[in-house]
């Protein structure tokens, strides 16, 4: 079978935008086993931990340079009352988690524990405040509790609970999915509520907060239009949520590991479709904010399948295959192309939920194929984008076609080229029009089947390996990409 072909032409531009490292952000909600077992095991656990936070997880997450972590939700955020999660753990009240599984939330993992996690990871906290069931004063007090060093009741309560110095909390979200689980609000109503609540998200000490308004559900550009027209001068970022679903149909369906080429193709097709959706929202933002002062914050994205058989349907536990890895890589290439507007993105979610980085089973832990895309692509963080044109043969299934090859190039301490071959049947010969550099090294993520994934018995089944199929030519380089693969190449 002959190879696919693709050509990548570069168009250097000194004014090209930089990839904000926060595009590689993450999201951890009180949902299923993300927090409890995934992150928090408690100081008395036999699982090695630091102040209750499991060491194997923090070590793995540090290795992918997490720039920002969103917490405590998600839908959970708008029923979370932060005062329940401070003070002696044995005195914290349990609450019913009405959104996720109907279990009792112990509140053992609260503000201090989350911010300790962020310090252990050297990551910036992004906290989502409660607009749906909370009060303005509650939100104001939380911000003061965390970020003020004054001699006043909230900072003194923090000191009583063991933290003398204020934390830095650079990102704060004013509500979550206020169009749905966060209050079923109309955009005009939420715009007014955002302006009111945001007024009391104050700057204390030298902590500067990037304020993020709740944005649209997927294709609802009217929400974006109303928020930008009524509140853009009070916000730094506007959120957007878009999940990748089989046939783009709710509720989520399809197995994460048992599927054929039809489902493989559909998810990758849906991954490409986020770009026109992003562009439709950017158009609304540009109409009001042509200087692009307000960042687009895609703070929930990723694949959403049916839960694994035999698990609590409210825990959203799904496996993670090579298909998820390619989907993530395509998303990043799209985010890079719109780096002059997208200031942050947070995949859902970090551990044991949806398109997770890590899965745990008691003391055991594994890194998913999606984890390895984050690890491979971390070199793009903070790099200057190189505008490019990708001319690619199509990968077709039945009557639909998508580009077989996707790519992105950034420049920082070296020139980094990331490539995806979506076709599971044919290799791709890719011409990359880079000159004045030499190939240094490469890595590729590939599996033995389209459903390849890691298990606790074979945790490294899908993991990167060295890649050297790069040949220099007069006009650049030829890259021989295996079928169904993701590669990262370094040129110096």
C-alpha positions, 0 to 999 in steps of 0.5 A: 500500500502506497504512503500518504503524502503531506507537505508542510510549508512554513511562513515565518512571522516575527509577530506570530503569537506565543503558545501560552503555557496555560493551554496545557492546563488541567482540571480536577473536580470532586468527581468519582476517584479524581480527588479521593484515591487519585490525589488524596489518600490521607496522611495515614495511608499505606500509599506513600504520600506527602501530607496526604497527597500521593507521591507517585501522582505528583511525581508523574504530574511534575514530569509534564509541567502542569502550568495551571490546575482548575478546581473544585469543579465543574458542576461541583463548584456551584454546590461547594461551600469553601468553609466546609473544607477548612479547619480540622478534618475530623470536624469538617461536615460531610455533604451529599455530592448530588452531581456525581454519584450520590456519594458523601463528600467528606471535605477532607480535601479543601482549600489548604490541601488543594493549594498544597498540591499546587505548591508540590506541583509548582503549578498555578491554582485556578479556583472556580467560585460558587455563583449558583448556590453561593453568595457574594460575601462567601466568594469575597471571603474566600478570595480574602482568606486565600490571598490577603496578608492583612490583620483581618478576620479571614486571613487570621482564620487562615493563620489559625488553620495553619497557613501564615503567609497568603497564597498566590491565586492568579486565576479565579472563575466566577461560576461554572456552566451557569447556563446549566448545572450552575444555575440554568441562567439566561446569558443576560441574567448571568452577565449581570450576576457576573458583574456583581460577583466580580466586583467583590473578587478583590485584589489583596496584597500583591496578588493579581487575579485573572478573572474568568467569566463562565462562557458558552456551552459548545456552539452557543455563540449567543451566550458569547455575544451577550457576555462580551457586549455586557461584561467584557470590560470586567473580565480577563477571560471568557470560558468555553466548554466543548467535549468530543463525543461519538457523532457529537451526540448526547448522552455520551456513548461508545466504549473507550477501548472496544471500537472499530474504524468507524468510531476511530474515524468519528472521534478524530473527525469530531476533534477537527470540528472544534476549530470552526466552533472556536472560530465562531466564538472568536468572531463574536469576541473580535466584534466587541474586543478587536484588540483581543484583550479578553482571552478564550479559556477552554477550561473543559475539553476532551473525549467523553465516552460511556463509563467502563462496565461495572463502574458507578455511572456518576464517576465518569471513569473511562479508559484511554486509548491511542485514539484519545492521544491523537485527539488530544494532539489534534486539539493542541495543534488547533489551539496553537493556531489560535494562540493570539486568542486562546489563553488557557485550556484545561483538559477534563480531567486529570485523574480517573475521570474522562480523558485522564492523564493518570489512572489508579487502582489502589496503590497502582498507577498508570500513565495513559496515552493522553499523558504521553502527548502532554509529556511529548508536547510540553516543549511547545509551552511558551514557544513562538508559533510558526505559521504554516500551511499543511497540504495533506492527502485525505484519510477517508472513511465511507463518505467522509474525509479528514486531513490525514496529517496535522502539524504544528511548529514552535520555536524556543530553545530549539525548533519543535515540530509535532505531527499526527497521522490519523490514518490507521492503515497507511504511513505518511511521507511528510515534507517539512519545509524547514531550512537552516536547522539540523534534525536532533532527535525524535519520539513517536507514540504508536500502538499495535492496534487502534484500540491500544491502551495501557493497563495495570498489568501492562502500564507501558504498552503505549508509550513513546519510543525513539524516532529517527525516520527523518531525512534531510533534503534540499528543501527541508526534511522528509518524515516517514510517519507510521500509521495512527501515530503522534510524533515530536521532532527536535531541530537545532 
